[in-house]
Amino acid sequence: MENLNLEGSAKTPTVTFDGGNGTLELKGRSIPENSIEFYKPLNDWIDQYATTPQSKTTVDVKLEYFNTSSSKCILDLFKQLEKLNQQNTEVHVNWYYEEDDEDMAEAGEDYQAIIDLPFKMIEVEEI
Amino acid sequence: MELIFIFVSIARPVGNIFEIYKQLEERNVIISFKGVMTSEILTTTLQIMESRMDKLEERPKIRKKVFNVLVECLQNLYHHIDDDIDDKSTPQNKRNCLFMIARENAAYIITTGNYIKPEDSPILEEKLDTINGMTRDELKSYYKQVLNEGTMSYKGTAGLGMIDIARKSGKKLEYDLTPINENLTFFSLSVRIQE
């Protein structure tokens, strides 16, 4: 399947979904006014990936900012991956946050509490 | 004061402009805007505030909080302006709104104002009072509950904005609902962010 590569903008993250090695990365900021529009292709890609996934799928979330409109879309994305995890691939989430960014660390914990996927919280100096 | 956008038709003597300027200066306003919120104004304002905070060498922690709260406040103005407000009694555009960003003693104060329908006023009031009555932990669980159970509107809003603003600012949301007439109520919100 084709990889999904989207270049980041002032309001949207860089998306690097690689079906060949099972790595899905979101990096940068996600603050579009209407996030549904932005996340739809990502959901569609995961649906496709679900048909022939790698044995391991790693999700790297490296977000500097995200708005509440995106938070719902990110949850839906995790829910999609949660389903996938019960099928034929093992899904792991790495949640990156910058040191001192308690809000982003807390946001990761919020998802961790809702979603049944292994989350690893990773503190970095700069995203 | 770095920049002021004031989109009003100047029918009055220019002498009054200094009064407006003085009032903004007294409130330590960095940027203010009155008009219809667009995606471009949103982007530009965020850019200006980022470079401004950069110049002031604000710590990353406050910088992020201000940016986050600002995004939610401005996107509220962008999304929640009712297109169907029915009022012909005043000539102003009901989709107009106002925002001001001020910096005062190392704190940032984001103030917004917009028209809402009077019938939406009690719902909003109840929601804000509920949020203001919550502890930090309660806000966290309320956020998770709405995030998990809530549905997305067609505008892409999730009903999380005010909860998020309260969580990130760590302060009570100061607000006012001013009835204008039977078709209009003016909603003002002021959020304080400091370390």
Interface residues (C-beta under 8 A of the other chain):
Chain A: A10 K11 I31 P32 E33 N34 S35 I36 E37 E64 Y65 N67 T68 S69 S71 K72 C73 L75 E98 D100 D101 E102 D103 M104 E106 D110 A113 I114
Chain B: S39 L42 T43 L46 Q47 P60 K61 K64 K65 F67 N68 V71 E72 Q75 Y78 H79 K140 Y143 K144 L147 N148 G150 M152 K155 G156 T157 A158 L160 G161 I163 D164 R167 K168
